[in-house]
Amino acid sequence: MYLLFILLFPLLLGSFLLIAKPAKAFGLALGGSIIELIISCILLCDANTGKLPTEFISNWIPEAGLKFALFVDGINGILILLTALLVPFIIGSTAGSEKANDAKYQGLILTMQAALMGAFLAKDAFLFYFFFEASLLPIYFIINLYGSENRTKISFKFFVYTLFGSLFLLIGLIYVYLRTPGNTPSADFETLYQTASVLSTKEQSLLFLAFFIAFAIKMPMFPFHTWQPDTYTVAPSQGTMLLSGIMLKMGTYGVIRMIVPMFPAGIANWGNWVIILSVIGVLYGSIIAIQQKDMKRLLAYSSFAHVGLMSAGMLTLSNEGIQGALYQMLSHGINIVGLFFIVEVIERRTQSRDLDQLGGITSASKVLSIGFIILSLGSVALPLTNGFVGEFLLLKSVFDYQLTIGIIAGITIILGAVYTLRMIQKSMFGNASKFSINFEDLTISEKLVIIPLCILVVLGGIFPTVVLNYSQPAVDLLSKWIK
């Protein structure tokens, strides 16, 4: 029941907000998201100790062998936690704005959460695909209805681009599904792993490409990233937080859950090229980020660079690479949501995100400045921050895979520090500009978003074993399909 609850509760509450349009939508949405977080934490803790069932299975389309199957383990548990954790902050970030009691806006955020939860909870591959696609609808309307200039054109491009990529995933899934043994095929992950393990090298190679294109567009990864910078920039801040903090993790999760155990022979053929492309993406994203003046666009390219390193680490097929990617998904989600919120706070007060028009904000709000620095240092992987743990494991996996690629990937640490420190220096320090001269200090509601996220950055850097020990048994089980 806990599994069903965390899937259906945000969907039902979000639907109620969309239909009934209550006046106090903010309180309902925030309260509901906190309840979702509490129940998710209970589920993850008790499922890990064996006190609660870790699966829910019911017939969906019995004639086709498809089941409405949900489960939780140490891999998807991290993404379930991330989704449940970030949505209260995303909803809380609307406090004091015109969107706070916009029932339609809050309802779309909650229905988006339900779709994301469904993708991470799914144990049936076609159920995963259903939620993978369903998540496009609420985020499309969030961008199209509440985005900035050119939102219609850019949201349409995003929708069509990602939908097109998903067709490759559907074709690949159908192919493997039809090859499952027995009179009634099955799309259960374990069954698909067994089926894929006996496919020929040629079949695995082609299927790897089909699956990877779909996930690479969703992440996004170089060179499938062209929708991302514009979409992140045009989307309202909460939409950007959902996209960068959680939605892109469906792509990285799909690689770990489906590609890594199903197509090791395909990875052997194509993995080296994909890792090279991933590292190129890290460098490209970092270099472009250095040149940006718009803070939101800078963070978009920063996020793109982080995803490239996750992709490279995962496809080394090493324990460190998979664990590093999982930890980095959690850390990146926390850091990037906090950073995008700070950019929104600055834009609310100055009506600008242009670094050349800002400066001197520290003198007006020391809490904002300290929070910005902590979240930024987590993003650039300073030791004792959450970003260091995942990035260290990812870089180690790439170094072990191939020294030259590892050295090139390691350069990104320097590039990341360059664009991040430049962003801090130009916005927080120096003389106040005409845009920031009357900058107001943070409100209590804004502090309640920023300060907890900063605490999580530090706790994640000091106590990483809590997460790593939680995911390790599931990663070990997954690894048996790689060999």
N, C-alpha and C positions, 0 to 999 in steps of 0.2 A: 504493500500500500504506500510505503514511503516513496518508492520509485515512481508510482503513478502520481502521487501528490506533487512532487517537484516538477513533473512534466505538465500536469493539467492545471495546477493552481494559478500560475501566471497567465496561462491561456484564458481561463475562465474570468479572472479578474480583469485582464486586459480587454476581453470582449465586453464585459460589463461597462467598463469605462468608455469604450467606443460607442456602445449602443445607448446607455443611459445618460452619458455626459453629466455626471454629478458635478456640483459646484466646487466641492473640496477634493478635486482629483489628486492633488499633490499628497495630501495626507493618506489617502487610500493606497496610492501607488507605492509611496515610501514604506508605509506599514506592511503592505503585502510583500514587498521585496525583502524586508527584514525577516518576516515569517519564513519566506522561502529560504533565506540564508540559514536560519536556525534549524529548520528541518533538514536541509542539505548537510549541515555539519553533523547532526545526530545520525543521519544515514551513513555518512562516510566513516564516522568513528565506530559505530556499532557494526557495520558491515565488515570493517577491517578486523574486528575482534570476533566475528562469527555470531554476534547476537541477533543480527537481522538478516533476512534473505538477501542475497546479492543478485537475484534474478526475478523477473516477472515475465511469464510466457502465456500468451493466449493466441488462439487461432485468429488469423487476419484474413488470408485468402487460402483456406485449407486445400482447395483443389490444385493450387499451384505450389503448395508446400511452404507458403510464406506465413510467418508468424509475427504477431505484435509482441516482440521480445525486447525487453529492457534488461540491462545489467549494469553492475558497477564493479570495477577492479582498480588496481593502483594506477592504471594509465588514464582511463577516462575520469577517475575520481578527481584528479588534479584539475581537469577542465571543468568538471561540474562545480568544484569549489570556486574556481576562477569566475565562472559565470554568475554563481549565486553571490559571490563577494562583491563584484564590481557593479552590479545593477543598482544596489542601494546608493552607491556613490554617484552613479550616473544620474539617477533620479534626484538625489540630493543636490546635485550641481545646478538644478533648475530653480532652486529656492530663490525667491526675490526677483525672478524674471517673469516676463509675460507668459512663458511656457509652463510655469509651475502648476497652475490650475487649468491648463488646457487638457481636457479629458482625452481628446483624440491623440495628442502627442504622447501623453503618459501611457495610454492604451497601446499605442504602437510599440513603445519601448518594451512593455510587458509581453506582448505577443511575440516580439523578436526574441525575448528571453526564452519563451516556451519552445520556439523553433530550435534555438541553439541547444537547449537542454535535450531536446529530442534527438538531435544529431549525436550528441556525446553519449546519451544513454542507450542508443539503439544497439541491439545484438544481431539483428537481421539487416543484411546489407541493403536491401531495397527500402527498408524503413529508414535507414541512415540516409539513403538517397532522397527519400521523400522530404525529410526535415532539412537536408542540405539545400534543396530547392526552395522549400517553404520559407526559409529565412530571408530569401530575396524580396519577398513581398512587403513585409513591414519596413525594411530598411529603404526600399525603393520609395515608398510613400513618405517616409521621414525626410528623405533628401528632396523629393519632388515638391512636397508641400511646404517645407520649412527651410530649404536651403537658400543660398544667396544667388547672385547673378549667374545666369546660364544653367540653373539647376535642372531644368527640364531636359535640355540636350545632354548634359553630363550624366544625369541619373539614368537616362535611356541607354546611353553608351555602356554604363556600368552593368545594367540589367541584361542587355543583349550579349555583352562580352562574356559575362559569367555564365549565363544560360547556355551559350554556345559551347563553352568548355565542359559544362556538365553533361552534354550529349555524349562526349567521349567516355565519360564514366559510366553512363547508362549502357552504352554498347558493350563496353568491357565487362560490366557486371552480368549482362544477359548471356554473354559468351561463356563465362565461367559457370554461371548458374545452370545452363543447359548441359554442361559437362559433368555435373555432380552425379554420382552413382545412384541407382535405385529407380523405381518406377515414378516416384514423385521427387523432383529436384528440390533442393533446399538452398536458402540464402543465408543460413546461419554462418557467422564468421568462421567458426571452427571447421565446418564442412567445406567452406570455400578454400580454407588453407589446405586441407587435405587434397581437394580436387586440383588446386593449382600446382601442388607439389609434384604431380605426375604429368603435367603438361610439358610439351617439348620446349627446348630452349628458344626456338623461333616463336612459339606461341607466347611464352612468357615475355619475350622481348617486345613484341607488338602490344601485348596487354599492358606492360609497364608504361609504354608511351601513352596509351589511351588514358590510363588512370592518372599518370603524372601530369599530363596537360591540364586536366580538370582541376587537380589540386594546386598546380603551379599558378593558374589564373586566380584561384581563390586566395592564395597566400598574400600577395602575389610575388612571383619570382621572375627575375630577369630571364628572357626578354618579354614576359607576359604581363608586365606591370603597367602598361600605358594608361589603364583606367584609373590607377590608384591616386596619383598626386592631385589630379583635378577633383576627383570624388571626395577625398579627404578634406580638401580645401573648401569646396562648395557646401558640403554637408553641414548642418548645424552641429554645434560642438558635441552634443550627446550622440548624434549619429556617427560622428567621427570616432568618438570613444567606443561605441559598439563595434564599429568596423575594425579599428586597430587593436582594441583591447581584447575582443573576444572572437569576432567573426573570422578573422584571418586564421585563427587557430583551428578552424574546421579543416583547412587545407593541410596544415602541419600534422594535425591529429590523423587525418586520412592517410597520410604517408606512413605514419607509424602503425596504425591499426590495420591497414589493408595492403599497401605496397610492400613494405619491408617483409612481412611474413609470407606473402603470396608469391612474390616474383623475385626471389634471390638471383635466379639465373638472368632475368631481365636487368637487374641492377648490375650484375657482373658485366653485361654487355654495354650498358648505357650509363652506369653510375659515375664513372670517371668524368665523362663529358658533362654530366649534370652538376657534379661537384665543382668543376671548373667554371661553368656558367654561374653557379651560386656565388662563388668567390668573386667573379667579375661583377656580379650584382652588388655585392657588399662594397667593393671599391667604387663602383659607379654611383651607388646611392650616397656614399659618404662624400664623394667629390662634389656631386650636385648639391648636397645639403650645405656644404661650405659656401656655395655661391648664392644661397637664398637670403632674401631680405624679409619675406613674409614668414613669421614664426610658425604658422600652421603648416605651410608648405615645407619648411625646413624639417619639422617633426615628421611629416609624411615620408620624406626621403630617409630620415633616420630610421623609421619603422621598417621601411623597405630593406635597408641594409641589415638590420637585425634578423629579418626573416631569411635572408640569403645565408647567413651563418648557420641558422637552424637547419636549413635544407642540406647544407654541406655536411654538417655533423651527423644527421640522421642517416644519410646514405653511405656513410662509412661502415654502417652495420655493426658498429662497436657498442658495447654497453655504455661507455662514456658518452658517445654521440647521442644515443637515444635518451639517456638520463639527462644529459645536458640540455637537449631540446625541450624535454618536458619541464625542467626547472626554468628554462628561459622563457617558455610560454607563460608560466605563472608570473615571473618577475617582470617581463616586458609588459604584460597586461596591466599590472599595478602601476608601473612607472609611466607608461604612455598615457593612461587615463588621467593621472595626476598632472602631467605636463600639459595635455590639451585643456584641462580645466583651468590651469593657471593662465594659459593664453587667452581663454575666454574671459577670465577675470580682468586681465589687462585690457582686452578689447572693449569690455563693458564700460570701463572708466575713461579710456583714452580715445575710443572710436578708431583705433589703429592697431595693426599687427606688424607694421613696418619697423624693422630694427633701427633704421635711420631716423625715425621719428620719435623714438623712445629714449629713456635714460633717466637715471636718478630715482628710480622707484624705491630703492632700499631706504632712502631717507623718509619716505612716506609710510612704508609698511615693511618692517623688519621680518615679521612672520612670513609674509609672502616671499621675501627674498631668501630666507633660510629654507623654506619649503621647496622653492624652485631649485636651489643648490643641491639639496638632499636628493630630490627626484632625478635631477640631471646627473649627479654622480652615480646614482644607481644605474642610469641608462648607459653611462660610459664604463661601467664595470669596475668601479673603484673597490679595492678589497674592503671587506666587512659591509658591503652592500649586497642586496639580493642579485643584482646584475652580474656581479663577479663570479658567482658560483656556476651559473649556467654557461657563461661565456668561457670560463676556464675549462670546463669539461668539453665544450664544443671545440675549442682551439686544440686541446690535447688530442681529441679524436682525429682532427684533421692533420695535426703534426704526425701522429702515429701512422696515418694513412699514407701521406706523402709529404716529405719535409718541405719541398719547394712550395707546394700549395699552402702548407701551414704557415710558412714565413710570410707569404703574400697576404693571407687572411689576417695574420697578426698585425700587419700594418694598419688595419682598420681601427685598432685601439687608439693609435695616434690621431688618425683622421677624425674619429668620433670625439676625442677630446678637443680638437680644433674647433669644430662647428658648435659643440656644446658650450665651451667656455666663451666663444665669441658671442653666442646668443645671450648668455648670462651677463657678460660685461656690457654689451650694448644696451640691454634693456634695464638692468638693475643698477648699474653704477654710472659714474660720470655725472654730468650736469643734467638737470631736468629740462626737458624740452617744453614747448608750448602745449604739447599734447599731454604730458605727464606732470606738469607743474602743480596741478590741483588734484593729484591722485589721492583717493580716499583709502583709508586702512580697510583691512578685511572685516567683513561682517562675521557674526558668530556662526551662521550657517556655512559660510565659506571656509572658516577655520575647521569646522566639523568634517569637511571633506578632505582638506589638505593635510591636516595634522595626523589623522589615522593612517593615511596612505604613506606618509613619511615614516611613521613608526613601523609599518610593514616592510618598508625598504630596509631598515636597520635590522629588524628581527629576521628577515629572510637571509641577510648576510651573516648573522651570528649563529643561527640555528638551522642550517640547511638540511641536516640529517633527518629532521622531522619529516620533510617531504621526500627526500631521497630514499629513506627506509620504507616509507609508505609505498612508493612506486616500484621498488626493486623486485619484489616477488613476481609482479605482473610482467616486468621487463624480462626477467629470467624465463618465464613461461613463453613469452613471445619469441625469445632468442632460439628456442629449440627448432623453430620452423626455418631459421636462417641457415642452419648447418646441413 
